Amino acid sequence: TGALFAFLNMYLRFVSDIQPTHVLAAFDRKEPTFRHQLFGDYKGTRKPMPDDLAVQMPLLRQLLDAMGVSRVDLEGYEADDLIGTYARIASQNGFKVVILTGDKDSFQLIGDRITVVQPVTRNGRTENERYDREAVLSRYGITPEQFVDLKAIMGDPSDNIPGVRGIGEKGAMTLIAEFGSLERIYESLDQIKKPLAEKLANSREIAFLSRELSRICLTVPVSGQLDEFVNKSPD
């Protein structure tokens, strides 16, 4: 029951802090997604969910239902895509959106009406760190929109996104901060030190593919109705 307990503690603290009018929980599915069609080895190195965690997932869905929390999943898409799509719809309808996630990929969704809260555990105590546009720029030196370009270069081993071989997070952040985008980097190879430029040149196609794999889809075919996600009282 460890994951259920941790989730419930985190969720209740989040609801108490944010006081949301609408709540939505998004889940991944087992079927391949459109990213697997782009890159057959997407998430190919990820180990299966441990049995003691997998057995809790059906219970988590029952728990959310009993708590009156709406949940969604959709074949062909990841939870991040549903989060991104509904965040876009809600923000366009005048809502302020707060995304609770442990995944930095969602930083690319941050905007004027969208913030991200990350649970961070320090010294055995979990705190919620809140990120808006200014916080991302202050901590990482890049804008939320540039996060997909960062991932295009540095890759993501957890999702088996290759990126540019030989360039890590620090080098990628330096390039993005200096040139602004993946396109500008490749237009400026003559201004980059030769060893680095060669690594970039040798991985041009992989870099642009990695960016597409990292980009959260904001156009998932959903109903767009937000009334069904009103925060309900638990049973």
C-alpha positions in Angstrom: 0.0 0.0 0.0 3.1 2.3 0.0 2.4 4.0 -3.3 -1.3 4.5 -2.4 -0.4 6.1 0.9 2.2 8.4 -0.7 -0.1 9.4 -3.5 -3.0 10.1 -1.1 -0.8 12.2 1.2 0.6 14.2 -1.7 -2.8 14.7 -3.3 -4.6 15.8 -0.1 -1.8 18.3 0.6 -2.0 19.6 -2.9 -5.7 20.1 -2.8 -5.5 21.8 0.5 -2.8 24.2 -0.8 -4.3 24.9 -4.2 -8.1 24.7 -3.5 -8.9 23.7 -7.1 -12.4 24.0 -8.6 -11.6 21.2 -11.1 -9.4 18.2 -10.8 -8.2 15.6 -13.3 -5.8 12.7 -12.9 -4.2 11.3 -16.1 -2.8 7.8 -16.6 -0.6 6.1 -19.1 -1.8 3.0 -20.9 0.0 -0.2 -21.9 -0.5 0.1 -25.7 2.1 1.7 -27.9 1.8 5.5 -28.6 2.4 7.6 -31.6 6.0 8.1 -30.4 6.6 4.3 -30.8 5.6 4.8 -34.5 8.2 7.6 -34.8 10.9 5.6 -33.0 10.5 1.9 -32.4 12.9 1.8 -29.5 11.0 4.5 -27.6 11.1 3.6 -23.9 12.7 0.3 -25.0 15.2 0.3 -22.1 12.6 0.9 -19.4 12.1 -1.9 -17.0 8.5 -3.2 -16.3 6.7 -1.8 -13.3 7.6 -3.8 -10.1 4.9 -6.2 -9.2 4.3 -4.7 -5.7 3.6 -1.3 -7.4 1.6 -2.7 -10.4 -0.9 -4.4 -8.0 -1.7 -1.0 -6.5 -2.7 0.7 -9.7 -6.2 -0.8 -10.0 -6.7 0.1 -6.3 -5.6 3.7 -7.1 -8.3 4.0 -9.7 -10.9 2.7 -7.3 -9.6 5.2 -4.7 -9.9 8.1 -7.1 -13.4 7.1 -8.1 -14.4 6.9 -4.4 -12.8 10.3 -3.8 -14.8 11.8 -6.7 -11.6 12.6 -8.7 -12.0 12.4 -12.5 -9.4 10.3 -14.4 -8.6 9.9 -18.0 -6.5 7.7 -20.3 -6.5 7.3 -24.1 -5.0 4.7 -26.3 -2.1 6.0 -28.4 -1.2 8.8 -26.0 0.6 9.3 -22.8 -0.6 10.9 -19.6 1.5 13.9 -20.4 -0.3 14.5 -23.6 -3.7 14.4 -21.9 -2.3 16.8 -19.2 -1.0 19.1 -21.9 -4.1 19.1 -24.0 -6.5 19.7 -21.0 -4.1 22.4 -19.6 -4.3 24.2 -23.0 -8.1 23.9 -23.2 -8.5 25.1 -19.6 -6.1 28.0 -19.9 -7.8 29.1 -23.1 -11.1 29.1 -21.2 -9.7 31.4 -18.6 -8.7 28.9 -15.9 -5.5 29.1 -14.0 -3.9 25.6 -14.3 -1.6 23.9 -11.8 0.0 20.6 -12.9 1.2 18.3 -10.1 3.9 16.0 -11.5 7.4 14.7 -10.7 8.3 14.9 -14.4 10.3 17.9 -15.7 8.9 17.2 -19.2 5.9 19.2 -18.1 8.0 22.3 -17.7 7.5 22.9 -21.5 3.8 23.4 -20.7 4.4 26.4 -18.4 2.8 29.6 -19.5 1.1 32.8 -18.3 -1.8 30.7 -16.9 -0.1 27.4 -16.3 2.3 26.5 -13.5 3.9 23.2 -12.4 4.2 21.9 -8.9 6.9 19.3 -8.3 7.0 17.2 -5.1 10.6 17.1 -3.8 11.7 15.0 -0.9 14.5 16.4 1.3 15.6 14.9 4.6 12.6 12.6 4.6 10.2 15.5 4.2 8.3 16.1 0.9 7.7 19.7 -0.2 6.0 21.1 -3.3 8.2 23.3 -5.4 6.2 25.6 -7.7 7.5 26.7 -11.1 6.2 29.5 -13.3 8.0 31.0 -16.3 10.3 33.2 -14.1 11.2 30.3 -11.8 12.2 28.1 -14.8 14.3 30.9 -16.3 16.0 31.6 -12.9 16.9 28.0 -12.2 17.7 26.6 -15.7 18.6 29.7 -17.7 16.1 28.8 -20.4 12.4 29.4 -21.1 9.7 26.7 -20.8 9.4 26.7 -24.6 13.1 25.8 -24.9 12.8 22.6 -22.8 12.1 20.4 -25.9 15.2 21.8 -27.6 17.2 21.0 -24.5 15.9 17.4 -24.5 16.6 17.2 -28.2 20.3 17.6 -27.5 20.8 15.9 -24.1 18.2 13.1 -24.7 16.5 11.2 -21.9 17.8 7.7 -20.9 14.6 7.0 -18.9 12.5 7.2 -22.1 15.4 5.9 -24.4 15.4 9.3 -26.3 18.9 9.3 -27.8 19.7 13.0 -28.2 23.2 14.0 -29.4 25.8 11.5 -28.4 28.5 13.0 -26.2 26.6 16.1 -25.1 25.0 16.1 -21.7 22.7 18.4 -19.8 25.3 21.1 -19.0 26.5 21.3 -22.6 23.0 21.3 -24.0 21.9 24.1 -21.7 24.9 26.2 -22.7 24.1 25.8 -26.4 20.4 26.6 -25.9 21.1 29.6 -23.7 23.6 30.9 -26.4 21.7 30.2 -29.6 18.1 29.9 -28.5 16.8 27.0 -30.5 17.7 23.8 -32.2 17.4 25.4 -35.6 19.7 28.3 -34.7 22.3 25.9 -33.3 22.4 24.0 -36.5 22.5 27.2 -38.5 25.5 28.3 -36.4 27.7 25.2 -36.4 30.6 27.3 -37.8 30.5 29.4 -34.6 30.8 26.4 -32.3 34.0 24.7 -31.3 34.9 22.0 -33.9 34.6 18.9 -31.6 31.2 20.0 -30.4 30.1 21.0 -33.9 31.1 17.6 -35.2 29.0 15.8 -32.6 26.0 18.0 -33.5 26.5 17.5 -37.2 26.7 13.7 -36.9 23.4 13.6 -35.0 21.3 16.1 -36.8 18.5 13.8 -37.7 18.5 12.1 -34.3 18.4 15.5 -32.6 15.3 16.6 -34.4 13.7 13.2 -33.9 14.5 13.5 -30.2 12.7 16.8 -30.0 9.6 15.4 -31.5 9.7 12.5 -29.1 10.1 14.9 -26.2 7.3 17.3 -27.3 4.1 16.9 -25.4 1.1 16.7 -27.8 -1.4 19.5 -27.1 -4.0 18.3 -29.6 -5.2 15.0 -28.3 -8.7 14.3 -29.6 -10.7 14.9 -26.4 -14.2 16.3 -25.8 -12.9 19.5 -24.3 -15.7 19.6 -21.8 -14.3 20.7 -18.4 -17.6 20.6 -16.4 -17.1 16.8 -15.8 -13.9 17.5 -13.9 -15.5 19.7 -11.2 -13.9 18.8 -7.8 -16.5 16.6 -6.2 -16.9 15.5 -2.6 -15.6 12.0 -1.7 -17.9 9.1 -1.0 
